[in-house]
Amino acid sequence: MPFETYATQMSKIFLVLDKDPNEKLSGKQKIRKFLKGIQTRDPELIAAKTVVAHDYAEDFIDACAYYSGEVSRLCGPAMVERARTCG
């Protein structure tokens, strides 16, 4: 699944959960779930996940923006071989 699709789906899920005080997640919980769903073997994207965990630990919107930028930077102009591992 492309990263942008994943990020959009996670955003929608979090918006639904935010409507119910009993289901609402903290910023840290959102980031943990967000990062858990990102599967990559690319060392630079793994490093970007670490940055998200440390620098955006409570801000889902900024975490998505940062990681999306990294995916675009690393995978946008990528060769076919590398594109298979990005995301």
WOHUMO-V699840 format. One record per residue. PHI is phi in degrees with one decimal (* if undefined). Layout:
BEGIN
[[PHI] [PHI]]
END
This chain:
BEGIN
[[*] [-60.7] [-57.3] [-60.9] [-65.1] [-60.2] [-62.1] [-64.2] [-63.4] [-64.2] [-59.9] [-63.7] [-60.8] [-65.2] [-63.9] [-64.6] [-63.9] [-63.0] [-73.5] [-110.3] [-57.0] [-80.4] [-110.7] [-58.3] [-101.1] [-74.3] [-57.1] [-63.7] [-64.7] [-61.2] [-64.3] [-60.0] [-64.9] [-58.4] [-68.5] [-61.3] [-81.5] [-93.2] [-110.4] [-150.1] [-106.8] [-69.3] [-61.0] [-72.6] [-75.4] [-63.7] [-63.2] [-64.9] [-62.6] [-64.3] [-59.7] [-59.0] [-59.9] [-94.4] [-91.9] [-127.0] [-59.8] [-128.6] [-125.3] [-60.9] [-62.2] [-67.9] [-62.3] [-61.9] [-62.7] [-63.2] [-65.6] [-60.3] [-61.6] [-67.8] [-61.4] [-62.7] [-63.9] [-87.2] [-111.8] [-54.2] [-92.5] [-66.8] [-73.1] [-56.2] [-59.3] [-72.2] [-59.4] [-66.0] [-99.9] [-85.4] [123.9]]
END
